[in-house]
Each structure stands twice: as structure tokens, then as C-alpha cells.
Amino acid sequence: MQFVACQLDIAWEDKAATFDRVRSLLAASTIEPGALIALPEMFATGYSFDVEQIAEDESGPTNAFLSELATTYQATLIAGVVRPSVNSHDAARPNVGRNVAQVISPAGEAVASYTKLFPFSFAGETEHYQPGEDVTIVDIAGWRVAPLVCYDLRFPEAFRAAAAGGVDVFVVIANWPTKRVDHWETLLRARAIENQAYVIGVNRCGRDPKLDYPGRSLIIDPRGVVIAEAGDSPEVIHAAGDIDAMRQYRGKFPALTDMRLDLKPASGSDALRRS
């Protein structure tokens, strides 16, 4: 499968302008039928907390645009969108939304969605977006793919839960700022190495009203080797995923069979008694 990461400078809260930017970037690229195309977190608006203005359900213009792309390129898309809260009638939090990674099939249909498990509390995201409850795994042409969103990258337990479900590819969509770009690159490689899986990390570039963004989208193989990387400007990167080679590597070095998901912290006295 061809993995494609579309890195763009998002037009702030201007969906139509951003759609045009994505169209231009992909039109200038070579996209193979059956590809997996990833777009950044909240790709149509930027990392906005104005949920009332930008949230859409699946009948909105953003899904229509993603459906257009998917059918045009006969590809699966994973892209960041803002959805209304599932508790939209909660009087205490009337304008809370969900930060979602939407999966669109080559037929243009919404086939799965994932809600960000860890809203970025440091920036106040928890005040505007409700957290998800589970990882999502979707089968795409024989590959098991798990989408995650930005700050989720700092929580290896989310990746491990998906790895226990047999994930082959993690797609991390982000608005990750320049000031922490070293963390972005290091953690993406770590998630690939520890889970023996491909990782596609697609970030935005440019600037929003508050922050600069470095781009630096990466595609990483199951050994942690970077096989495609972007700079700090709008561009599309791609790489070929080899599922047979990945399975052979896992068979020769079967670290995943030693996973333990039952671990809990013990007090110092308990640990001493066990020793």
C-alpha cells in the first residue's frame, strides 16, 4: 500500500480556502489507487476552539469534500474534523465538541471515526472538546489501521491497546507546534519501534493566531527507520508499506508476544514482599 501524508498550511477557520489548498497539493502528487492518504488534525480549520462555528456532522461540507477526494483518487482518507458533542443537550457545556479522525473509504463513504482520547489540557482543549473512550481499528485492504490525534502521541498506553488488537499502521494526525518538534519526531519513532508497526505522522505547517508549526511530517517503518519526511513547507510525502516484510520482521523478533497489559503499580512495601 502507498502511504501518503498531505502536509499543509491551514487557512484559519476558512474551510473553502483550505479545501483548495489540499486539492492543489494532491493534484501535483502521484497518488496510487488504493493509497492511504492522511490529512492533519482539524485540517479544514486549524486548531480552533470555536466549536459552535466549525463543528459539522457527517452531512456537512467537510465530509463532502473528503468523499470527493476519496473517489477521485480511489483512496482511503484519514482526516481531522470537528464533530458536535454526543451530549449536545448538556446545559452545563452546550458548545462542547469532539476532535475526530474520520475515515473515508475509496467509495466516498464514512466508514469509521475515532475521537481523540486525550484532549490537550495544557492548552485548554478539555474545556471545549470531550475525550473519546476507545481506540479504533479499521481494516483497509488487508491492513489493520489505528488513527490517533496529536497529544495522544504522548500516551503509549493508547498505542499498546491498539497493538494488542493487531494493528499494522498507526496514523497520527496533528497540529504539533514548532517549540516541541523534537518530541514529535522522537515519539513517532518510539511508537513505531515499540509496536513494530508503521507510523504515519502528518502535521500542519505555517502559523495560526497563536503558534508556529514546523511541518516535519514523517512516515516510519516498523524498525523505526524514517522512510519519508517533509520539511517545513506545504508538501505531500509518500512511501510504500510492505505488509509481508513487516510480518517477517515480527516473526524473527517477536517482541509483541511478550506484551503485558495487566501491570499495575505496587507500593514500595508490596514490591519488597514480592522480592
C-alpha positions in Angstrom: 0.0 0.0 0.0 1.1 3.5 -0.7 1.1 5.7 2.4 0.6 9.5 1.7 0.8 12.4 4.2 -0.5 15.7 3.0 1.2 18.5 5.0 -0.4 21.9 4.5 -0.6 25.5 5.9 -4.2 25.6 7.0 -6.3 28.7 6.3 -7.5 29.7 9.7 -11.2 28.8 10.1 -11.7 29.1 6.3 -12.8 25.7 5.1 -13.2 26.6 1.4 -9.7 28.1 1.1 -8.2 25.1 2.8 -10.0 22.7 0.6 -8.5 24.4 -2.4 -5.0 24.1 -0.8 -5.5 20.4 -0.3 -6.7 19.9 -3.9 -3.7 21.7 -5.3 -1.2 19.7 -3.2 -2.7 16.3 -4.1 -3.1 17.2 -7.8 0.6 17.9 -8.0 1.4 14.5 -6.5 1.3 10.9 -7.7 -1.4 9.1 -5.8 -1.8 5.4 -6.5 -5.2 3.7 -6.5 -5.7 2.1 -3.1 -3.5 4.5 -1.3 -4.0 5.6 2.3 -4.0 9.4 2.5 -3.7 11.3 5.8 -4.5 14.9 6.5 -3.7 16.8 9.7 -5.8 17.3 12.9 -8.7 19.8 12.3 -7.3 20.0 8.8 -10.1 22.3 7.5 -10.0 25.0 10.1 -6.8 24.8 12.2 -6.7 24.1 15.9 -9.7 26.2 16.8 -11.8 26.1 20.0 -14.8 27.8 18.3 -16.8 24.6 18.3 -20.2 26.3 17.6 -18.8 27.8 14.4 -16.8 24.9 13.0 -18.4 21.7 14.1 -20.2 19.6 11.5 -22.0 16.3 11.4 -21.3 13.8 8.6 -23.7 15.6 6.2 -21.5 18.7 6.3 -19.2 20.2 3.7 -16.0 18.7 5.1 -17.2 15.2 4.7 -18.5 16.0 1.2 -15.0 17.3 0.3 -13.3 14.2 1.8 -15.7 12.0 -0.1 -14.8 13.9 -3.3 -11.1 13.3 -2.7 -11.5 9.6 -1.9 -13.5 8.8 -5.0 -11.2 11.0 -7.2 -8.1 9.1 -6.1 -9.8 5.8 -5.2 -8.0 6.1 -1.9 -8.8 5.8 1.8 -8.6 9.1 3.7 -8.0 9.8 7.4 -8.5 13.4 8.3 -9.2 15.6 11.3 -12.7 17.0 11.7 -14.7 18.7 14.4 -18.0 17.0 15.4 -20.7 18.1 17.7 -20.7 16.6 21.2 -22.7 13.4 21.7 -24.1 15.3 24.8 -25.1 18.4 22.8 -28.0 19.0 25.1 -25.9 19.2 28.3 -26.9 22.6 29.6 -23.6 23.0 31.5 -21.5 22.5 28.4 -23.7 23.5 25.4 -20.8 24.1 22.9 -18.5 21.1 23.6 -17.4 19.1 20.6 -15.3 16.1 19.6 -11.9 16.2 18.0 -12.3 13.4 15.5 -10.2 11.4 13.0 -12.6 10.5 10.2 -12.0 7.5 7.9 -13.4 7.7 4.4 -13.4 4.7 2.0 -12.5 4.8 -1.7 -16.2 4.7 -2.4 -16.5 8.1 -0.6 -18.3 6.7 2.5 -17.6 7.5 6.1 -16.7 4.0 7.5 -15.2 4.8 10.9 -14.3 7.6 13.2 -12.1 8.0 16.3 -12.4 10.6 19.0 -9.2 11.9 20.5 -8.7 10.1 23.8 -6.5 12.8 25.3 -7.6 16.4 24.7 -4.7 18.8 25.3 -5.5 20.1 28.8 -2.3 22.3 28.8 -3.9 24.5 26.1 -7.5 24.3 27.5 -8.8 21.8 24.9 -10.6 19.8 27.7 -12.9 22.8 28.2 -14.1 22.6 24.5 -13.7 19.0 23.5 -14.9 15.8 25.2 -12.5 12.8 25.2 -13.1 9.6 23.4 -13.4 6.3 25.2 -11.7 3.7 23.0 -9.1 3.2 20.3 -10.5 2.5 16.8 -9.1 -0.2 14.4 -10.2 -0.3 10.8 -9.4 -2.8 8.1 -8.1 -1.2 5.0 -7.2 -3.6 2.1 -5.8 -6.2 4.5 -4.1 -3.8 6.8 -5.3 -3.0 10.3 -5.0 0.7 10.8 -5.5 2.8 14.0 -5.9 6.6 13.8 -4.8 8.8 16.7 -4.7 12.5 17.2 -1.8 14.8 18.2 -1.5 14.8 22.0 -2.4 11.1 22.0 1.2 10.5 20.9 2.4 11.2 24.4 0.4 8.3 25.8 1.9 4.9 24.8 -1.0 3.0 26.5 -3.3 4.1 23.7 -0.9 2.7 21.1 -0.4 -0.5 23.1 -4.1 -1.1 23.4 -4.3 -0.9 19.6 -1.2 -3.1 19.1 -2.9 -5.7 21.2 -5.7 -5.6 18.6 -3.2 -6.4 15.9 -2.6 -3.0 14.4 -0.2 -2.7 11.4 -0.3 1.0 10.9 -0.8 4.0 13.2 -1.9 7.3 11.6 -1.2 10.2 13.9 -2.8 13.4 12.7 -1.6 16.6 14.4 -1.3 20.4 14.9 2.0 20.0 16.7 3.9 23.3 17.4 7.4 24.1 16.5 8.5 24.6 20.1 8.1 20.8 20.7 9.1 19.4 17.3 11.9 17.3 18.8 9.3 15.5 20.9 7.1 14.9 17.8 9.9 13.2 15.9 11.2 11.2 18.9 7.8 9.9 20.0 6.7 8.9 16.5 9.8 6.8 16.1 9.3 5.3 19.6 5.7 4.3 18.8 6.9 2.5 15.6 9.8 0.7 17.4 7.9 -0.5 20.4 4.9 -1.7 18.4 6.8 -3.0 15.4 4.3 -1.1 13.2 4.3 1.6 10.5 3.6 5.1 11.7 2.4 7.9 9.6 2.7 11.2 11.4 1.1 14.1 9.4 1.4 17.6 10.9 0.5 21.1 9.7 3.0 23.8 8.8 2.7 27.6 8.8 1.1 29.7 11.6 -2.3 30.1 13.3 -3.2 33.1 15.5 -1.1 31.7 18.4 1.6 29.3 17.3 4.1 28.4 14.6 4.0 24.9 13.2 7.1 23.0 11.8 5.6 20.5 9.4 8.1 17.6 9.7 5.5 15.0 8.7 7.1 11.5 8.8 6.5 8.0 7.6 8.3 5.4 9.7 8.8 1.7 9.2 8.4 -1.0 11.9 12.1 -0.8 12.8 11.8 2.9 13.5 13.5 4.0 10.3 12.2 7.2 8.7 11.3 6.3 5.1 9.8 9.6 4.1 10.0 13.1 5.7 8.7 16.5 5.0 10.3 19.9 5.6 8.6 23.0 7.0 6.5 23.9 3.9 3.4 22.5 2.3 4.1 19.2 0.6 3.0 15.7 0.1 5.2 12.8 1.1 4.6 9.1 0.3 6.2 5.7 0.9 5.4 2.1 0.2 4.3 -0.1 3.0 5.3 -3.8 2.8 3.0 -5.9 5.0 4.9 -9.2 4.2 8.2 -7.7 5.3 6.6 -6.3 8.5 5.2 -9.8 9.3 8.6 -11.4 8.7 10.3 -8.9 10.9 7.8 -9.5 13.7 8.3 -13.3 13.3 12.0 -13.1 13.5 11.9 -10.7 16.5 8.6 -11.5 18.3 8.7 -8.8 20.9 5.0 -8.2 20.7 4.3 -11.7 22.0 5.8 -10.5 25.3 3.4 -7.6 25.8 1.8 -7.3 29.3 -1.4 -5.3 29.6 -2.1 -6.5 33.2 0.5 -4.4 35.0 -0.5 -2.2 37.9 1.6 0.0 40.3 2.6 -1.6 43.6 3.5 0.2 46.8 7.1 0.0 48.0 6.2 -2.4 50.7 4.3 -4.7 48.3 7.3 -4.7 46.0 9.7 -5.7 48.8 7.4 -8.5 49.9 7.4 -9.9 46.4 11.1 -9.8 46.1 
